[in-house]
Every structure is written in structure tokens, then in C-alpha cells.
Amino acid sequence: MRRTKEEAARTRRGIVEAALACFDRHGIAGTTLDQIAAQAKVTKGAVYWHFTGKAQILHAIREEASIPLLDRADCTLLQCASTSPLERITRFLDTMLAAVESDAHTRRALSVMQFKCEYADDLAAELADMRRNNDRLAKSLEQAYAAARRAGELSEGFTPKMAALDTLIFLAGMIRLTLLDKARDGVRKNAKALIRAHVRSRRA
């Protein structure tokens, strides 16, 4: 029984990886379940055994990419109280950048979600999950900026909420432009300096 569960888990994992490769190559709308099955070297029935369709596969891909990033956010922003709040935010942004730069799987998954997906019809529900994740991250950032305000670190020109939303927008743009910067001669080359300039701009 254990071996069967392990084999099923391997098959499911292989289908997800195959789907990610197909989505990256053809886009989600242009990918068929037959292509995913062929890429994974399984039958179409095996794909249907594990997933109801492309929407569920995309959900699995997105969960794999986003949940670890959010877990890092919680650890960096909320649990490392020995570090000053603005330094925590700097480290968090550095960690997000490093995840995109160093992990090809994360980079590929984010590229598919950013550039090769139409969030309509069966995929519309993914937008609601994305909004929930953004809200969770915004609240974590707001807590960190509130701590910065209590410590006298946050500029009077920002409320914790506005600073958090501004950083969320900065992060979304940085990740998107990093994914586009294949030559590493734009955002990727200057990302660390941009992060420090961003945090410095809200320091009291």
C-alpha cells in the first residue's frame, strides 16, 4: 500500500512538472491534456485520475510557488523580532528576490502565472486565491511598518497601511520585471540597490 501511495505521488508530481513545461511552452489556453500526458509519459486517464483538468493543475502549481513565499514572509516579518522592523522588510524583499533568482522552478511557475494565463472561465477562481494571498502579505507588511512606527523608524509621510501597500506594489513590479529581464542588464542587475532605496525612502 505504501509503495502504491508513493508511486501515485510520483505520478502526480510528474504530471504537475509536465504541465508546467507545457504551459511555459504553449501557454495555458494552448495546452491540451493530451500534451500534458505525453510530456509526463502517462495516459490521459492517469491525468484525470489526479486532476479534474488544467485549472486544478494550475492551482497545484500556484500553491507550490506561492505558499513557500508567504511562509518566508511570515517568518521574516513576524518572527524575527530581534531585528529592526525596516531591516526585516529589507531582508524579506531580498528573500523574495533570491527565491526568484535562484530557483528555476519558482521562476518558471511565476512566469506562467504572470504571462501565460488568462484568468477567465475555469481559472477565474485563482484570482480570488491570489487576492487572499496578497491581503495576507499586505497585513504582514502593515504589522512590520506599524512596529517601525512605534520604534520611530517610519517617516511621518507614511501610515503603516500605505507603506505596506506601496511595498506590495514595489514587490509585484520587481518580480514581474525580474522575470522579463532575461539578459540580467536591467532590474536583475540593480534589484538589491533598488530594494534598499525603496526601504530608505520611508525611513524617518
Backbone as numpy.savetxt, mean C-alpha at the origin, in Angstrom:
# Nx Ny Nz CAx CAy CAz Cx Cy Cz
-4.10 -34.99 5.76 -4.93 -33.78 5.76 -4.07 -32.52 5.76
-3.01 -32.55 6.62 -2.14 -31.38 6.70 -1.48 -31.11 5.37
-1.03 -32.23 4.71 -0.38 -32.05 3.41 -1.36 -31.46 2.40
-2.61 -31.91 2.45 -3.61 -31.40 1.52 -3.83 -29.90 1.74
-3.89 -29.47 3.00 -4.06 -28.04 3.30 -2.85 -27.24 2.83
-1.67 -27.80 3.01 -0.46 -27.11 2.56 -0.44 -26.99 1.04
-0.85 -28.08 0.37 -0.89 -28.04 -1.09 -1.92 -27.04 -1.59
-3.07 -26.99 -0.92 -4.10 -26.02 -1.30 -3.61 -24.60 -1.11
-2.89 -24.37 0.00 -2.35 -23.03 0.26 -1.33 -22.65 -0.80
-0.50 -23.61 -1.21 0.49 -23.34 -2.26 -0.19 -23.04 -3.59
-1.23 -23.79 -3.88 -1.97 -23.55 -5.13 -2.60 -22.16 -5.12
-3.23 -21.82 -4.00 -3.85 -20.50 -3.88 -2.81 -19.40 -4.05
-1.66 -19.58 -3.39 -0.59 -18.59 -3.49 -0.11 -18.47 -4.94
0.02 -19.61 -5.62 0.46 -19.59 -7.01 -0.53 -18.89 -7.92
-1.82 -19.05 -7.64 -2.84 -18.36 -8.43 -2.76 -16.86 -8.23
-2.56 -16.42 -6.99 -2.44 -14.99 -6.70 -1.23 -14.41 -7.43
-0.09 -15.11 -7.36 1.11 -14.61 -8.03 0.92 -14.58 -9.54
0.27 -15.61 -10.08 0.01 -15.65 -11.52 -0.92 -14.53 -11.94
-1.94 -14.29 -11.13 -2.87 -13.20 -11.44 -2.17 -11.86 -11.41
-1.30 -11.65 -10.43 -0.57 -10.39 -10.35 0.27 -10.18 -11.60
0.93 -11.23 -12.06 1.73 -11.12 -13.29 0.84 -10.80 -14.50
-0.31 -11.44 -14.58 -1.23 -11.19 -15.70 -1.82 -9.79 -15.62
-2.22 -9.37 -14.43 -2.77 -8.02 -14.27 -1.74 -6.97 -14.66
-0.49 -7.22 -14.28 0.58 -6.27 -14.59 0.82 -6.21 -16.10
0.68 -7.35 -16.76 0.95 -7.42 -18.21 -0.21 -6.92 -19.05
-1.43 -7.30 -18.67 -2.59 -7.03 -19.52 -3.58 -6.03 -18.93
-3.40 -5.63 -17.66 -4.43 -4.87 -16.97 -5.48 -5.83 -16.45
-6.26 -5.38 -15.48 -7.24 -6.28 -14.89 -8.38 -6.57 -15.87
-8.87 -5.52 -16.53 -9.97 -5.73 -17.49 -9.54 -6.64 -18.64
-8.28 -6.57 -19.02 -7.80 -7.35 -20.16 -7.34 -8.75 -19.81
-7.38 -9.11 -18.54 -6.94 -10.43 -18.10 -8.14 -11.37 -17.98
-7.98 -12.59 -18.44 -9.03 -13.60 -18.30 -8.61 -14.65 -17.27
-9.60 -15.36 -16.75 -9.29 -16.44 -15.81 -8.52 -17.56 -16.50
-8.75 -17.75 -17.80 -7.97 -18.73 -18.55 -6.49 -18.37 -18.55
-6.19 -17.08 -18.74 -4.80 -16.64 -18.70 -4.18 -16.86 -17.33
-4.94 -16.55 -16.28 -4.44 -16.75 -14.92 -4.16 -18.22 -14.66
-5.08 -19.08 -15.09 -4.90 -20.52 -14.90 -3.66 -21.02 -15.64
-3.49 -20.55 -16.88 -2.33 -20.97 -17.66 -1.03 -20.49 -17.01
-1.03 -19.24 -16.53 0.17 -18.70 -15.87 0.49 -19.48 -14.61
-0.56 -19.88 -13.87 -0.36 -20.62 -12.62 -0.15 -22.11 -12.84
-0.35 -22.56 -14.10 -0.23 -23.98 -14.44 -1.23 -24.83 -13.66
-2.45 -24.33 -13.58 -3.55 -25.07 -12.95 -4.75 -25.00 -13.90
-5.80 -25.74 -13.57 -7.03 -25.68 -14.37 -7.84 -24.45 -13.98
-8.74 -24.07 -14.88 -9.64 -22.97 -14.57 -10.54 -23.34 -13.39
-10.87 -24.60 -13.27 -11.66 -25.06 -12.13 -10.93 -24.85 -10.82
-9.60 -25.01 -10.84 -8.81 -24.79 -9.61 -8.86 -23.32 -9.21
-8.85 -22.44 -10.21 -8.97 -21.01 -9.90 -10.31 -20.75 -9.23
-11.38 -21.32 -9.79 -12.72 -21.12 -9.22 -12.87 -21.79 -7.86
-12.10 -22.81 -7.60 -12.15 -23.47 -6.29 -11.69 -22.51 -5.19
-10.71 -21.68 -5.51 -10.12 -20.78 -4.51 -10.73 -19.38 -4.56
-11.21 -18.94 -5.72 -11.69 -17.57 -5.87 -12.96 -17.55 -6.72
-13.84 -16.61 -6.41 -15.07 -16.48 -7.20 -14.82 -15.76 -8.52
-13.71 -15.04 -8.62 -13.41 -14.32 -9.85 -12.26 -13.36 -9.64
-12.06 -12.48 -10.63 -10.93 -11.56 -10.58 -11.03 -10.58 -9.40
-12.23 -10.17 -9.05 -12.40 -9.21 -7.96 -11.87 -9.78 -6.65
-12.15 -11.03 -6.39 -11.67 -11.64 -5.15 -10.16 -11.82 -5.17
-9.61 -12.12 -6.33 -8.15 -12.24 -6.44 -7.49 -10.88 -6.19
-8.05 -9.83 -6.79 -7.50 -8.49 -6.56 -7.57 -8.13 -5.08
-8.66 -8.50 -4.43 -8.80 -8.21 -3.00 -7.66 -8.89 -2.22
-7.35 -10.13 -2.57 -6.25 -10.83 -1.90 -4.92 -10.13 -2.14
-4.70 -9.68 -3.36 -3.46 -8.96 -3.68 -3.38 -7.66 -2.88
-4.49 -6.92 -2.84 -4.49 -5.65 -2.13 -4.29 -5.83 -0.63
-4.91 -6.85 -0.06 -4.73 -7.11 1.37 -3.28 -7.44 1.69
-2.64 -8.22 0.83 -1.25 -8.58 1.05 -0.34 -7.36 1.02
-0.66 -6.39 0.16 0.18 -5.20 0.04 -0.13 -4.16 1.10
-1.42 -3.95 1.40 -1.80 -2.83 2.25 -1.73 -3.13 3.74
-2.10 -4.34 4.16 -2.13 -4.64 5.59 -0.73 -4.54 6.21
0.32 -5.12 5.61 1.65 -4.93 6.21 2.06 -3.46 6.30
1.71 -2.66 5.29 2.04 -1.24 5.34 1.32 -0.55 6.49
0.04 -0.87 6.69 -0.71 -0.26 7.79 -0.19 -0.74 9.14
0.21 -2.00 9.23 0.79 -2.49 10.48 2.07 -1.75 10.81
2.88 -1.48 9.78 4.09 -0.70 10.02 3.75 0.71 10.50
2.69 1.27 9.94 2.27 2.61 10.35 1.89 2.63 11.82
1.13 1.64 12.26 0.73 1.59 13.66 1.94 1.47 14.57
2.87 0.60 14.20 4.06 0.40 15.04 4.88 1.67 15.11
5.11 2.28 13.97 5.99 3.44 13.92 5.37 4.65 14.60
4.09 4.87 14.34 3.45 6.10 14.81 2.92 5.99 16.23
2.53 4.81 16.66 1.80 4.70 17.92 2.59 4.00 19.02
3.50 3.11 18.66 4.13 2.27 19.67 5.54 2.70 20.03
6.13 3.57 19.26 7.52 3.96 19.52 7.56 5.29 20.26
7.00 5.29 21.45 6.81 6.54 22.21 8.11 7.17 22.67
9.21 6.43 22.63 10.48 7.00 23.08 11.06 7.99 22.08
10.50 8.03 20.86 10.97 8.93 19.81 10.04 10.13 19.71
10.58 11.29 19.37 9.75 12.48 19.24 8.71 12.28 18.14
7.53 12.89 18.26 6.45 12.65 17.29 6.83 12.93 15.85
7.50 14.05 15.58 7.83 14.36 14.19 8.89 13.40 13.66
9.77 12.92 14.54 10.75 11.92 14.10 10.04 10.61 13.77
8.98 10.28 14.53 8.20 9.08 14.22 7.58 9.18 12.84
7.06 10.36 12.51 6.44 10.54 11.20 7.49 10.44 10.09
8.67 11.01 10.33 9.75 10.89 9.35 10.11 9.43 9.12
10.25 8.68 10.21 10.61 7.27 10.09 9.52 6.48 9.38
8.28 6.81 9.68 7.16 6.14 9.02 7.21 6.36 7.51
7.41 7.61 7.08 7.50 7.89 5.65 8.69 7.19 5.02
9.81 7.17 5.74 10.98 6.42 5.25 10.66 4.94 5.08
9.90 4.38 6.02 9.54 2.96 5.97 8.64 2.66 4.79
7.67 3.55 4.54 6.79 3.36 3.39 7.59 3.40 2.09
8.50 4.36 1.99 9.34 4.47 0.80 10.20 3.23 0.64
10.80 2.75 1.73 11.65 1.56 1.66 10.87 0.34 1.22
9.61 0.22 1.68 8.78 -0.93 1.29 8.55 -0.94 -0.22
8.34 0.23 -0.79 8.12 0.32 -2.24 9.42 0.08 -2.99
10.51 0.63 -2.47 11.80 0.53 -3.16 12.40 -0.87 -3.10
12.27 -1.55 -1.96 13.03 -2.78 -1.74 12.26 -4.05 -2.06
10.94 -3.98 -2.12 10.12 -5.18 -2.30 9.45 -5.15 -3.67
9.95 -5.96 -4.58 9.42 -5.96 -5.95 7.96 -6.40 -5.97
7.57 -7.32 -5.09 6.19 -7.78 -5.06 5.25 -6.65 -4.65
5.62 -5.91 -3.60 4.81 -4.77 -3.17 4.73 -3.73 -4.26
5.84 -3.45 -4.91 5.88 -2.45 -5.98 4.96 -2.86 -7.14
5.00 -4.12 -7.48 4.17 -4.61 -8.58 2.68 -4.55 -8.20
2.37 -4.96 -6.97 0.97 -4.94 -6.52 0.43 -3.52 -6.50
1.23 -2.59 -5.99 0.79 -1.19 -5.94 0.63 -0.62 -7.35
1.51 -0.99 -8.25 1.40 -0.51 -9.64 0.11 -0.99 -10.28
-0.24 -2.25 -10.03 -1.49 -2.78 -10.58 -2.68 -2.02 -10.00
-2.67 -1.79 -8.69 -3.79 -1.10 -8.06 -3.89 0.36 -8.45
-2.74 0.99 -8.72 -2.72 2.40 -9.06 -3.05 2.65 -10.54
-2.51 1.83 -11.41 -2.52 2.17 -12.84 -3.25 1.19 -13.75
-3.59 0.00 -13.25 -4.11 -1.02 -14.17 -5.44 -1.59 -13.70
-6.19 -0.77 -12.98 -7.46 -1.23 -12.44 -8.52 -0.15 -12.59
-9.70 -0.55 -13.06 -10.88 0.32 -13.05 -11.78 -0.13 -11.90
-11.96 0.73 -10.92 -12.74 0.36 -9.74 -14.23 0.58 -10.01
-14.76 -0.30 -10.86 -16.18 -0.23 -11.24 -16.75 -1.65 -11.20
-18.08 -1.72 -11.24 -18.77 -3.01 -11.25 -18.29 -3.88 -10.08
-17.76 -5.06 -10.36 -17.37 -5.98 -9.30 -16.23 -5.45 -8.43
-15.46 -4.51 -8.95 -14.31 -4.00 -8.22 -14.62 -2.75 -7.41
-15.83 -2.25 -7.49 -16.19 -1.01 -6.79 -16.05 -1.15 -5.28
-16.29 -2.36 -4.76 -16.19 -2.56 -3.31 -14.78 -2.33 -2.79
-13.78 -2.50 -3.67 -12.40 -2.28 -3.23 -12.17 -0.83 -2.82
-12.88 0.09 -3.45 -12.72 1.51 -3.10 -13.14 1.77 -1.66
-14.20 1.09 -1.22 -14.65 1.27 0.17 -13.59 0.78 1.14
-12.95 -0.34 0.83 -11.86 -0.84 1.67 -10.68 0.12 1.66
-10.38 0.67 0.51 -9.27 1.62 0.41 -9.55 2.87 1.23
-10.80 3.33 1.21 -11.16 4.50 2.02 -11.02 4.20 3.51
-11.42 3.00 3.92 -11.27 2.63 5.33 -9.80 2.60 5.73
-8.95 2.06 4.87 -7.52 2.04 5.18 -6.95 3.45 5.25
-7.38 4.31 4.33 -6.92 5.70 4.37 -7.38 6.39 5.65
-8.62 6.13 6.07 -9.12 6.74 7.31 -8.31 6.26 8.50
-7.99 4.97 8.52 -7.19 4.43 9.63 -5.82 5.08 9.68
-5.19 5.23 8.52 -3.88 5.85 8.47 -3.95 7.32 8.85
-4.98 8.02 8.38 -5.14 9.44 8.74 -5.29 9.61 10.25
-6.01 8.71 10.89 -6.18 8.80 12.35 -4.86 8.55 13.06
-4.07 7.60 12.57 -2.76 7.35 13.16 -1.86 8.57 13.03
-1.87 9.19 11.86 -1.08 10.40 11.65 -1.58 11.54 12.53
-2.90 11.68 12.64 -3.44 12.75 13.47 -3.03 12.58 14.93
-3.00 11.34 15.42 -2.55 11.10 16.79 -1.09 11.51 16.97
-0.28 11.20 15.96 1.13 11.58 16.05 1.30 13.10 16.03
0.54 13.77 15.17 0.63 15.23 15.13 0.04 15.87 16.39
-0.97 15.24 16.97 -1.49 15.75 18.24 -0.43 15.65 19.33
0.33 14.56 19.32 1.44 14.43 20.27 2.51 15.49 20.00
2.73 15.80 18.71 3.69 16.86 18.38 3.20 18.21 18.88
1.89 18.45 18.79 1.34 19.70 19.29 1.55 19.79 20.81
1.30 18.72 21.53 1.49 18.72 22.99 2.95 18.92 23.37
3.85 18.44 22.51 5.28 18.57 22.78 5.83 19.90 22.31
4.99 20.75 21.71 5.45 22.04 21.21 6.22 21.95 19.91
6.08 20.84 19.19 6.84 20.64 17.95 6.08 21.11 16.72
4.74 21.14 16.78 3.94 21.41 15.58 3.71 22.90 15.39
3.92 23.36 14.16 3.71 24.76 13.84 2.27 25.17 14.11
2.09 26.41 14.55 0.75 26.92 14.82 -0.09 27.02 13.55
0.57 26.95 12.40 -0.16 27.03 11.14 -0.90 25.75 10.78
-0.70 24.69 11.56 -1.34 23.41 11.29 -2.13 22.94 12.51
-3.33 22.43 12.28 -3.99 21.62 13.29 -3.51 20.18 13.07
-3.57 19.32 14.08 -3.17 17.93 13.87 -3.93 17.26 12.72
-5.21 17.57 12.58 -6.00 16.94 11.52 -5.54 17.40 10.15
-5.31 18.71 9.98 -4.88 19.21 8.68 -3.47 18.72 8.35
-2.61 18.67 9.35 -1.25 18.16 9.12 -1.31 16.70 8.69
-2.20 15.92 9.32 -2.33 14.50 8.98 -2.83 14.33 7.55
-3.84 15.08 7.17 -4.37 14.97 5.80 -3.33 15.41 4.78
-2.58 16.44 5.10 -1.54 16.92 4.20 -0.46 15.85 4.01
-0.09 15.18 5.09 0.91 14.12 4.99 0.37 12.92 4.23
-0.91 12.61 4.41 -1.52 11.52 3.66 -1.49 11.81 2.16
-1.79 13.04 1.79 -1.73 13.44 0.38 -0.29 13.37 -0.13
0.66 13.84 0.67 2.07 13.78 0.30 2.50 12.33 0.07
2.10 11.44 0.98 2.49 10.03 0.88 1.90 9.39 -0.38
0.61 9.65 -0.63 -0.03 9.07 -1.82 0.66 9.53 -3.09
0.98 10.82 -3.15 1.67 11.34 -4.33 3.07 10.79 -4.46
3.79 10.68 -3.34 5.16 10.17 -3.38 5.18 8.72 -3.88
4.27 7.89 -3.38 4.24 6.50 -3.81 3.89 6.41 -5.29
2.89 7.16 -5.70 2.47 7.11 -7.11 3.61 7.54 -8.04
4.28 8.63 -7.70 5.36 9.13 -8.56 6.60 8.23 -8.47
6.82 7.60 -7.32 7.91 6.65 -7.19 7.70 5.45 -8.11
6.46 4.97 -8.18 6.16 3.83 -9.05 6.37 4.19 -10.52
6.16 5.44 -10.87 6.32 5.88 -12.27 7.78 6.17 -12.62
8.61 6.40 -11.61 9.99 6.84 -11.84 10.90 5.65 -12.08
10.78 5.03 -13.25 11.56 3.83 -13.58 13.05 4.14 -13.68
13.39 5.34 -14.12 14.80 5.68 -14.34 15.51 6.12 -13.06
14.76 6.27 -11.97 15.32 6.70 -10.69 16.03 8.05 -10.79
15.51 8.94 -11.62 16.17 10.24 -11.76 15.26 11.39 -11.34
14.14 11.07 -10.68 13.22 12.10 -10.25 12.89 11.96 -8.79
11.66 11.55 -8.49 11.21 11.41 -7.11 12.05 10.38 -6.35
12.35 9.26 -6.97 13.08 8.20 -6.26 14.46 8.67 -5.83
15.08 9.48 -6.65 16.42 9.99 -6.34 16.38 10.97 -5.17
15.30 11.71 -5.06 15.21 12.80 -4.08 14.21 12.55 -2.96
13.67 11.32 -2.87 12.56 11.06 -1.96 12.90 11.32 -0.51
14.06 10.88 -0.05 14.41 11.08 1.36 14.52 12.57 1.69
15.11 13.35 0.80 15.21 14.79 1.03 13.82 15.43 1.02
12.94 14.96 0.14 11.57 15.48 0.08 10.81 15.17 1.37
11.01 13.96 1.91 10.37 13.59 3.17 10.80 14.53 4.29
12.07 14.79 4.37 12.56 15.66 5.45 12.09 17.10 5.27
12.02 17.54 4.04 11.50 18.89 3.80 10.03 18.98 4.17
9.28 17.91 3.88 7.86 17.88 4.22 7.66 17.97 5.72
8.36 17.17 6.48 8.19 17.18 7.94 8.71 18.48 8.52
9.82 18.99 7.98 10.40 20.23 8.49 9.45 21.42 8.30
8.64 21.38 7.26 7.75 22.49 6.94 6.63 22.65 7.99
6.42 21.66 8.82 5.38 21.79 9.86 5.96 21.86 11.26
7.26 21.96 11.34 7.89 22.05 12.66 7.79 23.47 13.21
7.50 23.58 14.49 7.38 24.90 15.14 8.73 25.58 15.12
